[in-house]
Amino acid sequence: MEAAKGGVAGTEGTRRDGEVSPERVPCKYSQAAGVMSRITVGSMGLLLAVIGAPVAAAQEGIPFSQHGTVSQRVGYTDIAISYNRPVARGRSLFGGVVRWGRIWNPGADSATTIEVSRDVEVEGQSLPAGSYTLWMGPQPAPAPWTVIFSKALHVFHTPYPGEQHDALRLAVTPEAGAHMEVLAFYFPVVAPDSAVLRMHWGTTVVPLRIRVRNQ
């Protein structure tokens, strides 16, 4: 009986059948922590890759002023604008980045172009069908701006090609609008025989009223 009791009690550190000594128990918590650590490291690597994507894109030559196009059919006439879109980024735009009185191309990099498939009238003046680059001469309010349609194509946004290439010059009074962070051209009004084309950057809007000929 004593031997049986001793067999049951055993010496110090001995456990009953089915029990495992503490030093032999697999540490499930340690294994879980290791898995979580690997997941966390992997997630952080993915996050850093996403954050670094814009920097890598810039390094690969993607321009900061992204390319944009807008087109509109008015009656039988197609009007299309192709341009690059500068960003305000908190800068003072007109009278700051764009100097008063200096001819400016409303865009970046390659000069902004406008194409009309048929003859039109812009602010009541005739403009033949064709492709043109678009230029503007900003002035402090309340003076009107000069808007120029130039026959000089495939040119950079600076310098202005010169008056010898002008197809049409207009005087247009700007309007005030809500802040537009990225320069935009758009058609807020379209009718069967007319449309309004707007250039909008910051809080400055330059409207161009276009009338088409449907005969």
C-alpha positions in Angstrom: 0.0 0.0 0.0 2.9 2.3 0.9 4.5 1.4 -2.4 1.3 2.2 -4.3 0.9 5.4 -2.5 4.5 6.3 -3.3 3.9 5.3 -6.9 1.1 7.7 -7.0 2.8 10.6 -5.3 6.1 10.0 -6.8 9.0 12.4 -6.4 8.9 16.2 -6.7 8.2 17.3 -10.4 6.4 14.1 -11.3 2.8 14.5 -12.6 -0.2 12.1 -12.8 -0.9 10.2 -16.0 -2.1 12.6 -18.7 -0.3 15.6 -17.3 2.7 17.2 -18.9 5.5 19.0 -17.1 5.3 22.8 -17.5 8.7 22.9 -19.3 7.3 20.7 -22.0 4.0 22.6 -22.7 4.1 24.2 -26.2 3.6 28.0 -25.9 0.6 28.7 -27.9 0.7 32.3 -27.0 4.3 32.6 -28.3 3.3 31.0 -31.6 0.3 33.4 -32.0 2.5 36.3 -31.2 4.9 35.2 -33.9 2.1 34.9 -36.5 0.8 38.4 -35.6 4.3 39.8 -35.8 4.7 38.5 -39.3 1.2 39.8 -40.3 2.0 43.3 -38.9 5.4 43.4 -40.7 3.7 42.4 -43.9 0.9 45.0 -43.5 3.4 47.7 -42.8 5.4 46.8 -45.9 2.2 47.0 -48.0 1.3 50.4 -46.4 4.7 51.8 -47.2 4.5 50.6 -50.7 1.2 52.4 -51.2 2.5 55.6 -49.6 5.6 55.5 -51.7 3.7 55.0 -55.0 3.2 58.7 -55.8 6.9 59.4 -55.2 7.8 56.5 -57.4 5.4 57.8 -60.1 7.0 61.2 -60.0 10.4 59.6 -60.3 9.2 57.7 -63.4 8.3 60.9 -65.2 4.6 61.2 -64.6 3.8 64.9 -64.7 2.3 66.7 -61.7 -0.1 68.6 -64.1 -2.2 65.7 -65.3 -3.6 65.6 -68.9 -7.3 66.3 -69.5 -9.7 66.5 -72.4 -13.2 67.8 -72.6 -15.5 67.7 -75.7 -19.0 68.8 -76.5 -21.3 68.5 -79.5 -23.4 71.7 -80.1 -25.8 71.2 -83.0 -23.7 69.7 -85.7 -20.4 71.1 -84.4 -17.9 69.3 -82.2 -15.8 71.3 -79.8 -12.8 69.7 -78.1 -10.2 71.0 -75.6 -7.0 69.2 -74.8 -4.9 70.5 -71.9 -2.7 69.8 -68.9 -4.1 70.7 -65.5 -1.9 72.7 -63.0 -2.8 72.5 -59.3 -3.2 75.6 -57.1 -1.5 74.1 -54.0 -2.2 77.2 -51.9 -0.4 79.6 -54.2 -1.6 83.1 -55.2 -2.6 82.5 -58.8 -3.6 85.6 -60.8 -1.3 88.5 -59.9 1.1 85.9 -58.3 2.0 82.7 -60.3 0.4 84.3 -63.4 1.5 87.9 -63.7 -0.9 90.6 -64.6 -0.5 91.8 -68.2 1.6 88.9 -69.4 0.2 86.5 -72.1 -0.4 83.2 -70.4 -1.4 79.7 -71.6 -4.2 78.3 -69.4 -2.5 74.9 -68.8 0.9 73.5 -68.4 3.7 71.9 -70.4 2.3 71.6 -74.0 0.0 74.6 -74.9 -3.7 74.1 -74.5 -5.5 73.4 -77.8 -9.1 73.9 -78.9 -10.6 72.4 -82.0 -13.9 73.2 -83.7 -15.2 71.0 -86.5 -17.2 73.8 -88.2 -17.1 77.6 -88.3 -18.4 79.2 -85.1 -18.7 82.6 -83.4 -17.0 83.2 -80.1 -18.3 86.3 -78.2 -19.9 87.4 -81.5 -16.7 87.1 -83.6 -16.1 84.6 -86.3 -13.7 81.7 -85.9 -13.1 79.3 -88.8 -13.2 75.6 -88.3 -9.8 74.2 -87.3 -7.4 73.7 -84.4 -5.9 76.5 -82.3 -3.8 77.0 -79.2 -5.5 79.1 -76.5 -3.9 82.1 -74.7 -5.1 84.7 -72.2 -3.9 88.0 -71.0 -5.0 88.5 -67.3 -5.7 91.9 -66.0 -6.7 93.2 -62.5 -10.4 93.6 -62.0 -12.5 95.3 -63.3 -10.5 95.3 -66.6 -11.4 92.6 -69.2 -8.9 89.9 -70.1 -7.6 89.3 -73.6 -8.4 85.8 -75.0 -6.4 84.7 -78.0 -6.9 81.8 -80.5 -3.5 81.2 -82.1 -2.8 79.2 -85.3 0.6 78.2 -83.8 0.2 74.5 -82.9 2.5 71.9 -81.2 4.1 74.6 -79.1 5.1 74.7 -75.4 3.0 76.7 -72.9 5.6 79.4 -72.9 6.6 81.7 -74.6 3.6 83.1 -76.4 4.1 82.5 -80.1 3.4 86.1 -81.1 0.6 88.2 -82.7 1.6 87.1 -86.2 -0.1 83.7 -85.5 -3.3 85.2 -84.0 -6.5 83.9 -85.6 -8.8 85.8 -83.1 -8.5 88.2 -80.2 -11.3 88.9 -77.8 -11.9 91.0 -74.7 -13.7 89.0 -72.0 -14.6 90.0 -68.4 -13.9 87.3 -65.8 -16.4 86.1 -63.2 -15.9 85.0 -59.6 -16.6 81.4 -58.7 -16.1 78.8 -56.0 -12.5 77.6 -55.5 -11.3 75.2 -58.2 -8.1 73.5 -57.0 -7.1 72.1 -60.4 -7.5 74.1 -63.6 -10.6 73.0 -65.5 -12.4 73.6 -68.8 -16.1 72.7 -68.9 -19.4 73.5 -70.6 -22.0 74.5 -67.9 -24.6 75.6 -70.6 -25.3 73.7 -73.8 -28.2 74.5 -76.3 -28.9 73.3 -79.8 -27.2 76.3 -81.3 -24.9 77.7 -78.6 -22.8 76.8 -75.5 -20.7 78.5 -72.8 -17.2 77.2 -72.3 -15.6 78.1 -69.0 -11.9 78.2 -67.9 -11.9 78.0 -64.1 -8.9 78.1 -61.8 -8.9 79.2 -58.2 -11.9 81.5 -57.8 -11.5 83.0 -61.4 -13.8 82.0 -64.2 -13.4 83.1 -67.8 -16.6 82.4 -69.8 -16.6 82.1 -73.6 -19.9 82.2 -75.3 -19.9 80.1 -78.5 -22.6 80.1 -81.2 -22.7 77.5 -84.0 -24.2 77.5 -87.5 -26.5 74.5 -88.1 -27.3 75.3 -91.8 
